[in-house]
Protein backbone atom coordinates (compact mmCIF):
# COMPACT_ATOMS: atom_id res chain seq x y z
CA UNK A 1 0.00 0.00 0.00
CA UNK A 2 1.83 3.07 -1.25
CA UNK A 3 1.02 6.73 -0.94
CA UNK A 4 1.65 9.82 -2.98
CA UNK A 5 2.39 13.31 -1.72
CA UNK A 6 0.87 16.31 -3.47
CA UNK A 7 1.63 19.97 -2.87
CA UNK A 8 -1.17 22.54 -2.65
CA UNK A 9 -1.32 26.34 -2.47
CA UNK A 10 -0.33 28.09 0.75
CA UNK A 11 2.35 25.44 1.36
CA UNK A 12 -0.20 22.73 2.26
CA UNK A 13 0.65 19.10 1.54
CA UNK A 14 -1.79 16.22 1.14
CA UNK A 15 -0.84 12.54 1.32
CA UNK A 16 -3.25 10.10 -0.32
CA UNK A 17 -3.31 6.43 -1.26
CA UNK A 18 -1.56 5.76 -4.56
CA UNK A 19 -4.82 4.67 -6.19
CA UNK A 20 -6.63 7.91 -5.26
CA UNK A 21 -6.79 11.06 -7.39
CA UNK A 22 -6.76 14.74 -6.46
CA UNK A 23 -8.86 17.09 -8.55
CA UNK A 24 -8.86 20.88 -8.51
CA UNK A 25 -12.04 22.88 -8.87
CA UNK A 26 -11.81 24.77 -12.17
CA UNK A 27 -13.64 27.77 -10.70
CA UNK A 28 -11.69 27.91 -7.43
CA UNK A 29 -7.98 27.11 -7.43
CA UNK A 30 -8.07 26.56 -3.65
CA UNK A 31 -10.81 23.88 -3.70
CA UNK A 32 -10.04 20.19 -4.16
CA UNK A 33 -11.64 16.75 -4.18
CA UNK A 34 -10.01 13.40 -3.48
CA UNK A 35 -11.60 10.52 -5.38
CA UNK A 36 -10.97 6.83 -4.85
CA UNK A 37 -10.27 4.24 -7.54
CA UNK A 38 -14.01 3.91 -8.26
CA UNK A 39 -14.29 7.73 -8.61
CA UNK A 40 -16.30 8.12 -5.40
CA UNK A 41 -15.58 11.30 -3.46
CA UNK A 42 -13.54 10.59 -0.35
CA UNK A 43 -13.24 14.21 0.75
CA UNK A 44 -13.83 17.66 -0.74
CA UNK A 45 -12.04 20.59 0.84
CA UNK A 46 -10.58 24.03 0.35
CA UNK A 47 -7.40 25.54 1.74
CA UNK A 48 -6.50 28.97 2.99
CA UNK A 49 -3.34 30.45 4.42
CA UNK A 50 -3.90 28.90 7.84
CA UNK A 51 -7.07 26.86 7.42
CA UNK A 52 -8.66 23.84 5.79
CA UNK A 53 -12.42 23.69 5.32
CA UNK A 54 -13.97 20.29 4.61
CA UNK A 55 -17.20 20.58 2.63
CA UNK A 56 -17.87 16.88 2.01
CA UNK A 57 -16.45 13.77 3.65
CA UNK A 58 -17.22 10.18 2.69
CA UNK A 59 -16.32 6.87 4.29
CA UNK A 60 -14.70 7.09 7.70
CA UNK A 61 -11.99 9.56 6.80
CA UNK A 62 -9.56 10.51 9.55
CA UNK A 63 -8.49 14.12 9.21
CA UNK A 64 -5.23 15.34 10.71
CA UNK A 65 -4.88 19.06 10.05
CA UNK A 66 -1.82 20.78 11.48
CA UNK A 67 -1.44 24.53 11.44
CA UNK A 68 1.92 25.79 12.64
CA UNK A 69 1.80 29.56 12.87
CA UNK A 70 5.14 29.88 14.64
CA UNK A 71 7.40 28.86 11.76
CA UNK A 72 6.13 31.03 8.92
CA UNK A 73 9.16 32.49 7.18
CA UNK A 74 7.84 35.37 5.17
CA UNK A 75 10.05 37.55 3.04
C-alpha positions in Angstrom: 0.0 0.0 0.0 1.8 3.1 -1.3 1.0 6.7 -0.9 1.6 9.8 -3.0 2.4 13.3 -1.7 0.9 16.3 -3.5 1.6 20.0 -2.9 -1.2 22.5 -2.6 -1.3 26.3 -2.5 -0.3 28.1 0.8 2.3 25.4 1.4 -0.2 22.7 2.3 0.6 19.1 1.5 -1.8 16.2 1.1 -0.8 12.5 1.3 -3.3 10.1 -0.3 -3.3 6.4 -1.3 -1.6 5.8 -4.6 -4.8 4.7 -6.2 -6.6 7.9 -5.3 -6.8 11.1 -7.4 -6.8 14.7 -6.5 -8.9 17.1 -8.5 -8.9 20.9 -8.5 -12.0 22.9 -8.9 -11.8 24.8 -12.2 -13.6 27.8 -10.7 -11.7 27.9 -7.4 -8.0 27.1 -7.4 -8.1 26.6 -3.7 -10.8 23.9 -3.7 -10.0 20.2 -4.2 -11.6 16.8 -4.2 -10.0 13.4 -3.5 -11.6 10.5 -5.4 -11.0 6.8 -4.9 -10.3 4.2 -7.5 -14.0 3.9 -8.3 -14.3 7.7 -8.6 -16.3 8.1 -5.4 -15.6 11.3 -3.5 -13.5 10.6 -0.3 -13.2 14.2 0.7 -13.8 17.7 -0.7 -12.0 20.6 0.8 -10.6 24.0 0.3 -7.4 25.5 1.7 -6.5 29.0 3.0 -3.3 30.4 4.4 -3.9 28.9 7.8 -7.1 26.9 7.4 -8.7 23.8 5.8 -12.4 23.7 5.3 -14.0 20.3 4.6 -17.2 20.6 2.6 -17.9 16.9 2.0 -16.5 13.8 3.7 -17.2 10.2 2.7 -16.3 6.9 4.3 -14.7 7.1 7.7 -12.0 9.6 6.8 -9.6 10.5 9.6 -8.5 14.1 9.2 -5.2 15.3 10.7 -4.9 19.1 10.1 -1.8 20.8 11.5 -1.4 24.5 11.4 1.9 25.8 12.6 1.8 29.6 12.9 5.1 29.9 14.6 7.4 28.9 11.8 6.1 31.0 8.9 9.2 32.5 7.2 7.8 35.4 5.2 10.0 37.6 3.0 
